[in-house]
């Protein structure tokens, strides 16, 4: 069993707690949907009753996702990286960044660290990694003297992706001989 798995006993307790929390909401939603008084709200076609329970689980699922995003944002505000959040959730760093794009504020990250320069087509670009998120961006100067950088707040999931964009810029701003 891994750190984030639960025991069978904990699963039983969790199921009970979720059903206990779900029942009042399901009853209220079923009563509104059926128009029946509270004591008769479950008197209907079994398919309709089952669908009302499913609709209630959808409401709970949406709320769990909202609360999960808040928890990710809180973790990010305390310095957790997307890599750490992904590990807890069982997904990659990139998956965590996609799932909770605002969990780590770019304004609070530390200075990006530069990697080795990329020299192509007579120009030069620097690739920089954000130490907090692990994402990459680039800045460079083409052979024709044009300065460029990743647009706005654009960050790339991998160094290779940032290098590809930097390389395209350098190729576009190469000095062409007549």
C-alpha positions as protocol buffer text, in pm:
chain_id: "A"
residue {
  index: 1
  type: UNK
  ca { x: 0 y: 0 z: 0 }
}
residue {
  index: 2
  type: UNK
  ca { x: 135 y: 342 z: -91 }
}
residue {
  index: 3
  type: UNK
  ca { x: 124 y: 649 z: 128 }
}
residue {
  index: 4
  type: UNK
  ca { x: -186 y: 789 z: -47 }
}
residue {
  index: 5
  type: UNK
  ca { x: -394 y: 471 z: -53 }
}
residue {
  index: 6
  type: UNK
  ca { x: -652 y: 397 z: 213 }
}
residue {
  index: 7
  type: UNK
  ca { x: -720 y: 78 z: 402 }
}
residue {
  index: 8
  type: UNK
  ca { x: -1039 y: -124 z: 343 }
}
residue {
  index: 9
  type: UNK
  ca { x: -1167 y: -7 z: 681 }
}
residue {
  index: 10
  type: UNK
  ca { x: -1102 y: 356 z: 589 }
}
residue {
  index: 11
  type: UNK
  ca { x: -1282 y: 296 z: 257 }
}
residue {
  index: 12
  type: UNK
  ca { x: -1593 y: 171 z: 443 }
}
residue {
  index: 13
  type: UNK
  ca { x: -1587 y: 476 z: 673 }
}
residue {
  index: 14
  type: UNK
  ca { x: -1537 y: 712 z: 378 }
}
residue {
  index: 15
  type: UNK
  ca { x: -1826 y: 555 z: 185 }
}
residue {
  index: 16
  type: UNK
  ca { x: -2052 y: 588 z: 489 }
}
residue {
  index: 17
  type: UNK
  ca { x: -1954 y: 952 z: 544 }
}
residue {
  index: 18
  type: UNK
  ca { x: -2010 y: 1036 z: 177 }
}
residue {
  index: 19
  type: UNK
  ca { x: -2350 y: 867 z: 167 }
}
residue {
  index: 20
  type: UNK
  ca { x: -2450 y: 1040 z: 491 }
}
residue {
  index: 21
  type: UNK
  ca { x: -2347 y: 1376 z: 343 }
}
residue {
  index: 22
  type: UNK
  ca { x: -2513 y: 1300 z: 9 }
}
residue {
  index: 23
  type: UNK
  ca { x: -2851 y: 1189 z: 139 }
}
residue {
  index: 24
  type: UNK
  ca { x: -2990 y: 1531 z: 249 }
}
residue {
  index: 25
  type: UNK
  ca { x: -2878 y: 1693 z: -77 }
}
residue {
  index: 26
  type: UNK
  ca { x: -3017 y: 1407 z: -285 }
}
residue {
  index: 27
  type: UNK
  ca { x: -3347 y: 1426 z: -100 }
}
residue {
  index: 28
  type: UNK
  ca { x: -3376 y: 1802 z: -153 }
}
residue {
  index: 29
  type: UNK
  ca { x: -3284 y: 1777 z: -522 }
}
residue {
  index: 30
  type: UNK
  ca { x: -3523 y: 1484 z: -575 }
}
residue {
  index: 31
  type: UNK
  ca { x: -3806 y: 1668 z: -404 }
}
residue {
  index: 32
  type: UNK
  ca { x: -3751 y: 1976 z: -625 }
}
residue {
  index: 33
  type: UNK
  ca { x: -3726 y: 1768 z: -942 }
}
residue {
  index: 34
  type: UNK
  ca { x: -4031 y: 1551 z: -871 }
}
residue {
  index: 35
  type: UNK
  ca { x: -4250 y: 1817 z: -714 }
}
residue {
  index: 36
  type: UNK
  ca { x: -4347 y: 1558 z: -456 }
}
residue {
  index: 37
  type: UNK
  ca { x: -4361 y: 1641 z: -86 }
}
residue {
  index: 38
  type: UNK
  ca { x: -4062 y: 1535 z: 120 }
}
residue {
  index: 39
  type: UNK
  ca { x: -4217 y: 1212 z: 247 }
}
residue {
  index: 40
  type: UNK
  ca { x: -4301 y: 1093 z: -109 }
}
residue {
  index: 41
  type: UNK
  ca { x: -3997 y: 1222 z: -300 }
}
residue {
  index: 42
  type: UNK
  ca { x: -3864 y: 873 z: -376 }
}
residue {
  index: 43
  type: UNK
  ca { x: -4196 y: 747 z: -518 }
}
residue {
  index: 44
  type: UNK
  ca { x: -4129 y: 740 z: -890 }
}
residue {
  index: 45
  type: UNK
  ca { x: -3997 y: 532 z: -1173 }
}
residue {
  index: 46
  type: UNK
  ca { x: -3676 y: 363 z: -1047 }
}
residue {
  index: 47
  type: UNK
  ca { x: -3485 y: 503 z: -1345 }
}
residue {
  index: 48
  type: UNK
  ca { x: -3583 y: 859 z: -1245 }
}
residue {
  index: 49
  type: UNK
  ca { x: -3485 y: 795 z: -884 }
}
residue {
  index: 50
  type: UNK
  ca { x: -3148 y: 650 z: -990 }
}
residue {
  index: 51
  type: UNK
  ca { x: -3086 y: 944 z: -1227 }
}
residue {
  index: 52
  type: UNK
  ca { x: -3160 y: 1191 z: -948 }
}
residue {
  index: 53
  type: UNK
  ca { x: -2897 y: 1018 z: -735 }
}
residue {
  index: 54
  type: UNK
  ca { x: -2654 y: 1039 z: -1026 }
}
residue {
  index: 55
  type: UNK
  ca { x: -2732 y: 1411 z: -1066 }
}
residue {
  index: 56
  type: UNK
  ca { x: -2657 y: 1462 z: -697 }
}
residue {
  index: 57
  type: UNK
  ca { x: -2321 y: 1285 z: -731 }
}
residue {
  index: 58
  type: UNK
  ca { x: -2245 y: 1522 z: -1020 }
}
residue {
  index: 59
  type: UNK
  ca { x: -2301 y: 1818 z: -788 }
}
residue {
  index: 60
  type: UNK
  ca { x: -2070 y: 1659 z: -531 }
}
residue {
  index: 61
  type: UNK
  ca { x: -1809 y: 1583 z: -799 }
}
residue {
  index: 62
  type: UNK
  ca { x: -1810 y: 1949 z: -911 }
}
residue {
  index: 63
  type: UNK
  ca { x: -1768 y: 2063 z: -552 }
}
residue {
  index: 64
  type: UNK
  ca { x: -1482 y: 1819 z: -489 }
}
residue {
  index: 65
  type: UNK
  ca { x: -1305 y: 1951 z: -800 }
}
residue {
  index: 66
  type: UNK
  ca { x: -1348 y: 2308 z: -676 }
}
residue {
  index: 67
  type: UNK
  ca { x: -1214 y: 2220 z: -331 }
}
residue {
  index: 68
  type: UNK
  ca { x: -927 y: 2025 z: -488 }
}
residue {
  index: 69
  type: UNK
  ca { x: -827 y: 2332 z: -690 }
}
residue {
  index: 70
  type: UNK
  ca { x: -831 y: 2538 z: -370 }
}
residue {
  index: 71
  type: UNK
  ca { x: -610 y: 2280 z: -198 }
}
residue {
  index: 72
  type: UNK
  ca { x: -367 y: 2285 z: -494 }
}
residue {
  index: 73
  type: UNK
  ca { x: -358 y: 2665 z: -482 }
}
residue {
  index: 74
  type: UNK
  ca { x: -289 y: 2656 z: -111 }
}
residue {
  index: 75
  type: UNK
  ca { x: -8 y: 2405 z: -161 }
}
residue {
  index: 76
  type: UNK
  ca { x: 133 y: 2625 z: -440 }
}
residue {
  index: 77
  type: UNK
  ca { x: 113 y: 2936 z: -223 }
}
residue {
  index: 78
  type: UNK
  ca { x: 326 y: 2759 z: 38 }
}
residue {
  index: 79
  type: UNK
  ca { x: 587 y: 2671 z: -221 }
}
residue {
  index: 80
  type: UNK
  ca { x: 481 y: 2328 z: -351 }
}
residue {
  index: 81
  type: UNK
  ca { x: 587 y: 2264 z: -709 }
}
residue {
  index: 82
  type: UNK
  ca { x: 376 y: 2117 z: -986 }
}
residue {
  index: 83
  type: UNK
  ca { x: 604 y: 1814 z: -968 }
}
residue {
  index: 84
  type: UNK
  ca { x: 512 y: 1762 z: -602 }
}
residue {
  index: 85
  type: UNK
  ca { x: 140 y: 1815 z: -665 }
}
residue {
  index: 86
  type: UNK
  ca { x: 151 y: 1574 z: -957 }
}
residue {
  index: 87
  type: UNK
  ca { x: 324 y: 1310 z: -747 }
}
residue {
  index: 88
  type: UNK
  ca { x: 52 y: 1334 z: -481 }
}
residue {
  index: 89
  type: UNK
  ca { x: -223 y: 1316 z: -746 }
}
residue {
  index: 90
  type: UNK
  ca { x: -53 y: 1036 z: -940 }
}
residue {
  index: 91
  type: UNK
  ca { x: 6 y: 1243 z: -1254 }
}
residue {
  index: 92
  type: UNK
  ca { x: 301 y: 1415 z: -1419 }
}
residue {
  index: 93
  type: UNK
  ca { x: 421 y: 1767 z: -1346 }
}
residue {
  index: 94
  type: UNK
  ca { x: 275 y: 1874 z: -1679 }
}
residue {
  index: 95
  type: UNK
  ca { x: -54 y: 1707 z: -1591 }
}
residue {
  index: 96
  type: UNK
  ca { x: -68 y: 1893 z: -1261 }
}
residue {
  index: 97
  type: UNK
  ca { x: 7 y: 2223 z: -1434 }
}
residue {
  index: 98
  type: UNK
  ca { x: -272 y: 2155 z: -1682 }
}
residue {
  index: 99
  type: UNK
  ca { x: -516 y: 2046 z: -1409 }
}
residue {
  index: 100
  type: UNK
  ca { x: -444 y: 2342 z: -1179 }
}
residue {
  index: 101
  type: UNK
  ca { x: -295 y: 2615 z: -1402 }
}
residue {
  index: 102
  type: UNK
  ca { x: -332 y: 2886 z: -1138 }
}
residue {
  index: 103
  type: UNK
  ca { x: -202 y: 2684 z: -843 }
}
residue {
  index: 104
  type: UNK
  ca { x: 141 y: 2845 z: -866 }
}
residue {
  index: 105
  type: UNK
  ca { x: 152 y: 3218 z: -913 }
}
residue {
  index: 106
  type: UNK
  ca { x: 418 y: 3329 z: -1158 }
}
residue {
  index: 107
  type: UNK
  ca { x: 452 y: 3655 z: -965 }
}
residue {
  index: 108
  type: UNK
  ca { x: 575 y: 3475 z: -656 }
}
residue {
  index: 109
  type: UNK
  ca { x: 825 y: 3245 z: -822 }
}
residue {
  index: 110
  type: UNK
  ca { x: 1194 y: 3302 z: -785 }
}
residue {
  index: 111
  type: UNK
  ca { x: 1418 y: 3413 z: -1068 }
}
residue {
  index: 112
  type: UNK
  ca { x: 1440 y: 3172 z: -1358 }
}
residue {
  index: 113
  type: UNK
  ca { x: 1770 y: 2999 z: -1407 }
}
residue {
  index: 114
  type: UNK
  ca { x: 1932 y: 3004 z: -1749 }
}
residue {
  index: 115
  type: UNK
  ca { x: 2062 y: 2698 z: -1928 }
}
residue {
  index: 116
  type: UNK
  ca { x: 2333 y: 2681 z: -2192 }
}
residue {
  index: 117
  type: UNK
  ca { x: 2276 y: 2924 z: -2481 }
}
residue {
  index: 118
  type: UNK
  ca { x: 2127 y: 2806 z: -2807 }
}
residue {
  index: 119
  type: UNK
  ca { x: 2319 y: 2930 z: -3111 }
}
residue {
  index: 120
  type: UNK
  ca { x: 2152 y: 2882 z: -3451 }
}
residue {
  index: 121
  type: UNK
  ca { x: 2146 y: 3065 z: -3784 }
}
residue {
  index: 122
  type: UNK
  ca { x: 2390 y: 3328 z: -3658 }
}
residue {
  index: 123
  type: UNK
  ca { x: 2170 y: 3423 z: -3361 }
}
residue {
  index: 124
  type: UNK
  ca { x: 2169 y: 3333 z: -2996 }
}
residue {
  index: 125
  type: UNK
  ca { x: 1893 y: 3245 z: -2747 }
}
residue {
  index: 126
  type: UNK
  ca { x: 1888 y: 3170 z: -2377 }
}
residue {
  index: 127
  type: UNK
  ca { x: 1652 y: 2912 z: -2233 }
}
residue {
  index: 128
  type: UNK
  ca { x: 1536 y: 2977 z: -1877 }
}
residue {
  index: 129
  type: UNK
  ca { x: 1368 y: 2743 z: -1632 }
}
residue {
  index: 130
  type: UNK
  ca { x: 1132 y: 2856 z: -1360 }
}
residue {
  index: 131
  type: UNK
  ca { x: 1257 y: 2669 z: -1050 }
}
residue {
  index: 132
  type: UNK
  ca { x: 913 y: 2664 z: -891 }
}
residue {
  index: 133
  type: UNK
  ca { x: 709 y: 2513 z: -1175 }
}
residue {
  index: 134
  type: UNK
  ca { x: 989 y: 2361 z: -1383 }
}
residue {
  index: 135
  type: UNK
  ca { x: 851 y: 2531 z: -1695 }
}
residue {
  index: 136
  type: UNK
  ca { x: 1067 y: 2695 z: -1961 }
}
residue {
  index: 137
  type: UNK
  ca { x: 1078 y: 3016 z: -2167 }
}
residue {
  index: 138
  type: UNK
  ca { x: 1329 y: 3178 z: -2399 }
}
residue {
  index: 139
  type: UNK
  ca { x: 1475 y: 3512 z: -2498 }
}
residue {
  index: 140
  type: UNK
  ca { x: 1709 y: 3577 z: -2787 }
}
residue {
  index: 141
  type: UNK
  ca { x: 1865 y: 3796 z: -3053 }
}
residue {
  index: 142
  type: UNK
  ca { x: 1855 y: 3699 z: -3419 }
}
residue {
  index: 143
  type: UNK
  ca { x: 2148 y: 3742 z: -3657 }
}
residue {
  index: 144
  type: UNK
  ca { x: 1967 y: 4045 z: -3802 }
}
residue {
  index: 145
  type: UNK
  ca { x: 1974 y: 4216 z: -3459 }
}
residue {
  index: 146
  type: UNK
  ca { x: 1607 y: 4156 z: -3377 }
}
residue {
  index: 147
  type: UNK
  ca { x: 1537 y: 4080 z: -3011 }
}
residue {
  index: 148
  type: UNK
  ca { x: 1265 y: 3831 z: -2925 }
}
residue {
  index: 149
  type: UNK
  ca { x: 1122 y: 3628 z: -2638 }
}
residue {
  index: 150
  type: UNK
  ca { x: 840 y: 3392 z: -2556 }
}
residue {
  index: 151
  type: UNK
  ca { x: 516 y: 3588 z: -2590 }
}
residue {
  index: 152
  type: UNK
  ca { x: 371 y: 3751 z: -2277 }
}
residue {
  index: 153
  type: UNK
  ca { x: 334 y: 3503 z: -1995 }
}
residue {
  index: 154
  type: UNK
  ca { x: 399 y: 3201 z: -2217 }
}
residue {
  index: 155
  type: UNK
  ca { x: 590 y: 2920 z: -2050 }
}
residue {
  index: 156
  type: UNK
  ca { x: 661 y: 2581 z: -2206 }
}
residue {
  index: 157
  type: UNK
  ca { x: 633 y: 2245 z: -2035 }
}
residue {
  index: 158
  type: UNK
  ca { x: 972 y: 2122 z: -2159 }
}
residue {
  index: 159
  type: UNK
  ca { x: 1313 y: 2264 z: -2243 }
}
residue {
  index: 160
  type: UNK
  ca { x: 1283 y: 2109 z: -2590 }
}
residue {
  index: 161
  type: UNK
  ca { x: 957 y: 2292 z: -2660 }
}
residue {
  index: 162
  type: UNK
  ca { x: 1107 y: 2626 z: -2555 }
}
residue {
  index: 163
  type: UNK
  ca { x: 1416 y: 2550 z: -2770 }
}
residue {
  index: 164
  type: UNK
  ca { x: 1195 y: 2474 z: -3070 }
}
residue {
  index: 165
  type: UNK
  ca { x: 1022 y: 2812 z: -3040 }
}
residue {
  index: 166
  type: UNK
  ca { x: 1355 y: 2989 z: -2989 }
}
residue {
  index: 167
  type: UNK
  ca { x: 1499 y: 2804 z: -3289 }
}
residue {
  index: 168
  type: UNK
  ca { x: 1206 y: 2910 z: -3508 }
}
residue {
  index: 169
  type: UNK
  ca { x: 1267 y: 3272 z: -3404 }
}
residue {
  index: 170
  type: UNK
  ca { x: 1640 y: 3248 z: -3479 }
}
residue {
  index: 171
  type: UNK
  ca { x: 1572 y: 3089 z: -3819 }
}
residue {
  index: 172
  type: UNK
  ca { x: 1323 y: 3364 z: -3903 }
}
residue {
  index: 173
  type: UNK
  ca { x: 1577 y: 3631 z: -3811 }
}
residue {
  index: 174
  type: UNK
  ca { x: 1881 y: 3485 z: -3984 }
}
residue {
  index: 175
  type: UNK
  ca { x: 2077 y: 3711 z: -4215 }
}
residue {
  index: 176
  type: UNK
  ca { x: 2007 y: 3597 z: -4570 }
}
residue {
  index: 177
  type: UNK
  ca { x: 2276 y: 3652 z: -4831 }
}
residue {
  index: 178
  type: UNK
  ca { x: 2156 y: 3781 z: -5173 }
}
